[in-house]
């Protein structure tokens, strides 16, 4: 889920020493954020690859006498809850760890990202919270510091990195070469302009990442690990060269999808579509339960949707037709 319990924020009095001494006049009074949904793994790229999708979490924020959220879009009730909101929890925690109180803010939020469906909703929410803290707390963090903070809070970099950079983003967490090594996220991005059609098949029930990870074994046979390394190399090459003909083999996974299939019934139903009906590749979206299909953009959408609906049966609730997403937008105003 993208939204977890957070303490209710209380307004900071106008005469607070934080507002009078920590906030500098040069700070733009508002902040606009536009953060894309992301689909991690794409089959074999477990915790290493993420693809930005053309669904967005959009936020306009400003200082306010009291903290409030006006939410529209998907799951507006959860997104608009002050006491159940990962954005606000991240915002307050980041500033608290810097020894700062969180100024009250008013958010206007529009959400297009399905929650609990493996579409990077938590990564977008965490990244939004870090950006809000950096802006209204005047932390003056670099883009790398923001990426590192959000990745560390998420626990893995794949969704956050793709949310920041758009396109297909490969990411890895390494330790800095310093006296006190700190984790930092290295990234490489490609494929922003590929015209491929992305189809996101949403099931009837959500699945938490914690539950999905608990299904995985503690170790794997060497043959499975080697197969995934080969497929991941082929997958990155397919995006780099614009080779959709490689995706059927390149999106094949042996490390996580076989173990999650029982909890993600859309996956075994839709995997056989790869290589047929204009559908190049099929994989779980992140930890599931949604399924991502990459298809030929020339074929009629109705034809593709009918093939998916016929294969999915009663497990399907919605099909979203998308494109590859662009980088996150951070715009003080």
Secondary structure, DSSP 8 states (H G I E B T S, - for coil): -------------TT-HIIIIIS-TTS-SEEEEEEEEEEEETTTEEEEEEEEEEEEEEEEEEE-SS-EEEEEETTHHHHT-TTS-HHHHHHHHHHHHTT-----EEEEEEE-S-TTSSSSHHHHHHHHHHHHHHHHTT----HHHHHHHHHHHHSSSHHHHHHHH-SEEEEEEEE-SSTT--EEEEEEEE-TT---EEEEEEESS---HHHHHHTS-S---HHHHHHHHHHHHHHHHHHHHT-GGGHHHHT--SSSHHHHGGG-HHHHHHGGGTTBTTEEEEEESTTSSSEEEEE-TTS-HHHHHHHHHHHHGGGEEEEEEE-B----EEEE-
